[in-house]
Amino acid sequence: MASTNHFQSIFLAFVFVLGVLSSQASSRILNEQTMLEMHEKWMTRLGRVYKDTEEKNARFQVFKDNVQYINAFNEGVDRGYKLGLTQFSDLTNEEFRASHTSYERQPTKETFVSKPTSFRYANLTNVPTTVDWRNQGAVTPVKNQGTCGCCWAFAAVAAVEGINQITTSNLISLSEQELVDCNVDNHGCGGGSRNIAFQFIQQNNGLTSEDNYPYIAQVNTCDSTKAATSVVQITGYGDVPPNNEQALLQAVANQPVSVSIEGSGPNFQHYSSGVFAGPCGTHLDHAVTIIGYGTTTDGTNYWLVKNSWDSTWGENGYMRIERDVVAEGLCGIAIRPSYPTM
């Protein structure tokens, strides 16, 4: 009798284990199916098309890894911001770094024949607690640099668009493509300097409009006829004192300011909403434009940044980056700010 009971116990235990394994297998199948459906919906939303089944399967594996990373972050300790699906969700971080960030070339004596003006906002003490230049009509819609590493051009152009609107009350979308093609002291899709771009605009007697010289996300021969039709001129540029967020605040209170940051980490790649708090270092590999600042209801100070990765990334193409954290600014945002002058 005891032997029979022992056999029944073993049998029931075996059935239980089979049930658990079956349940886990079903869960894995369900998760895989859910991921496949999620990938299909994501592809449809972004209009993503792959050349063949092999590429699609490979991209799905990357997509799945990224979704798991995003979910693990969002379900972990609250960092004040969230990750989510972006247009980069089928790219590894290495691919993302290579295709959507670029180093900023340092200026040389040979390159620069004119120097930045002194910091014009040094004596400004009374600044608003919150600034958003979008509300003043000084910011064009978010643009998309694509896989051309010319963030430097977009960051410079956004700052020029801003100061032009503030000065003339006329918001004009300007041509990044003119800089990519004609500003030969920079490296087109291979990176460049915002200050060299400002100098080019000054010496070229201005920049033409986006409508006249539209963006094509690759380097082309300079169209001198289009470039000759400038619609906005600047008198030069100024540098914000480095590693000084208070000075940066004074500048942004008066106009959009272009900056360099480290923007290549996986959390930057998948940023969705909230005040970004890192992790990130100070290897400056991306350029953006600060178009405001503020403080959240829980007292977190932030910079409001316009990016050039389309409106499908971040907060409709924008990002809030934590302010007043370290001397050089989070992600190095206060190391090398500059602004055009009119």
WOBELWO-V549971 format. One record per residue. RES is the residue in one small letter. SS is DSSP state (a for helix, b for strand, c for the rest). PSI is psi in whole degrees, -180 to 180 (NA if undefined). NEAR is the number of other ideal C-beta (glycine too) atoms within 10 Angstrom. Layout:
res: <RES RES>
ss: <SS SS>
psi: <PSI PSI>
near: <NEAR NEAR>
//
This chain:
res: <m a s t n h f q s i f l a f v f v l g v l s s q a s s r i l n e q t m l e m h e k w m t r l g r v y k d t e e k n a r f q v f k d n v q y i n a f n e g v d r g y k l g l t q f s d l t n e e f r a s h t s y e r q p t k e t f v s k p t s f r y a n l t n v p t t v d w r n q g a v t p v k n q g t c g c c w a f a a v a a v e g i n q i t t s n l i s l s e q e l v d c n v d n h g c g g g s r n i a f q f i q q n n g l t s e d n y p y i a q v n t c d s t k a a t s v v q i t g y g d v p p n n e q a l l q a v a n q p v s v s i e g s g p n f q h y s s g v f a g p c g t h l d h a v t i i g y g t t t d g t n y w l v k n s w d s t w g e n g y m r i e r d v v a e g l c g i a i r p s y p t m>
ss: <c a a a a a a a a a a a a a a a a a a a a a a a a a a a a a a a a a a a a a a a a a a a a a c c c c c c a a a a a a a a a a a a a a a a a a a a a a c c c c c c b b b c c c c c c c c c a a a a a a a a c c c c c c c c c c c c c c c c b c c c c c c c c c c c c c b b c c c c c c c c c c c b c c c c b c a a a a a a a a a a a a a a a a a a c c c c c b c a a a a a a a c c c c c c c b c c c a a a a a a a a a a c c c b c b c c c c c c c c c c c c c c a a a a c c c c b c c c b b b b c c c c c a a a a a a a a c c c c b b b b b c c c c a a a a c b b b b b b c c c c c c c c c b b b b b b b b b b c c c c c b b b b b b c c b c c c c c b c c b b b b b c c c c c c c a a a c c c c c b b b b c>
psi: <-45 -37 -41 -44 -39 -42 -42 -40 -43 -42 -45 -39 -41 -43 -41 -46 -43 -40 -43 -47 -40 -42 -43 -40 -43 -39 -42 -42 -43 -44 -42 -43 -42 -43 -43 -44 -40 -42 -42 -44 -41 -44 -44 -44 -38 -5 29 130 132 155 -30 177 -36 -46 -40 -43 -41 -42 -33 -39 -42 -45 -46 -43 -42 -40 -43 -39 -45 -47 -41 -40 -48 -28 -5 -156 135 117 3 -2 164 153 162 179 132 -176 -8 12 -10 18 140 163 -34 -42 -40 -46 -44 -31 -20 4 161 151 158 116 136 139 153 166 -38 -35 -43 121 -9 151 155 152 165 159 110 -13 19 -35 7 124 -30 99 148 155 -25 137 135 103 -12 -38 -19 5 23 13 125 163 153 136 178 112 -14 -146 10 124 58 39 -32 -39 -43 -40 -40 -45 -43 -38 -39 -42 -41 -51 -30 -44 -41 -37 -39 -8 19 112 117 128 120 167 109 -32 -34 -42 -44 -42 -40 -22 78 -16 -15 -179 28 -122 -3 14 169 -179 133 -39 -37 -35 -44 -42 -40 -47 -41 -49 -24 6 34 -174 144 177 161 -40 -39 -34 76 157 137 3 30 160 135 170 137 127 93 -28 -47 -41 -25 -17 73 146 -15 132 152 160 -11 -149 163 150 136 137 130 153 41 91 -24 -42 -39 -39 -43 -39 -48 -27 -18 -21 157 143 134 142 163 146 168 110 35 -1 162 -33 -31 -42 -41 10 136 -47 164 -176 111 129 19 -173 147 158 -148 24 96 106 10 150 137 -179 125 122 15 -175 167 -167 133 171 -23 8 12 121 144 158 142 118 134 125 178 40 29 168 -3 -8 143 -148 77 38 -6 166 143 126 133 138 154 48 -53 163 -44 0 147 134 18 20 -23 6 -42 57 149 163 147 155 150 NA>
near: <5 6 7 8 9 10 10 10 10 10 10 10 10 10 10 10 10 10 10 10 10 10 10 10 10 10 10 10 10 10 12 12 10 11 16 13 10 16 21 13 11 17 17 9 11 15 7 16 8 14 7 8 8 9 12 17 10 13 17 19 13 15 22 18 13 23 20 12 17 21 11 10 17 15 7 8 5 8 17 14 24 14 24 15 21 22 19 21 26 25 19 15 18 9 14 21 19 14 14 26 24 24 17 23 17 11 15 10 6 7 14 14 8 11 10 18 13 8 17 15 21 11 7 14 6 6 16 11 9 12 21 15 24 17 11 15 13 22 22 18 10 19 20 17 24 18 11 24 23 31 29 32 30 28 31 35 31 29 28 27 24 29 20 24 21 17 14 11 10 10 15 18 17 27 28 29 27 28 27 29 22 22 26 10 16 23 19 21 17 13 19 28 27 30 24 25 31 24 24 21 25 18 12 17 11 19 32 23 17 20 11 18 24 12 21 13 14 14 15 11 7 16 16 9 10 18 22 11 14 18 17 23 15 22 9 16 25 20 17 28 15 15 15 18 23 10 19 25 23 22 25 26 19 17 26 29 29 30 29 26 33 21 29 21 19 18 18 29 25 24 25 17 15 20 21 25 17 17 13 19 15 16 16 20 21 28 30 26 29 32 25 24 25 17 14 13 5 7 6 18 18 23 30 24 26 27 29 26 27 17 15 16 25 25 16 11 18 20 26 25 28 23 22 17 17 15 11 17 25 25 33 23 29 29 19 23 26 22 32 29 16 14>
//
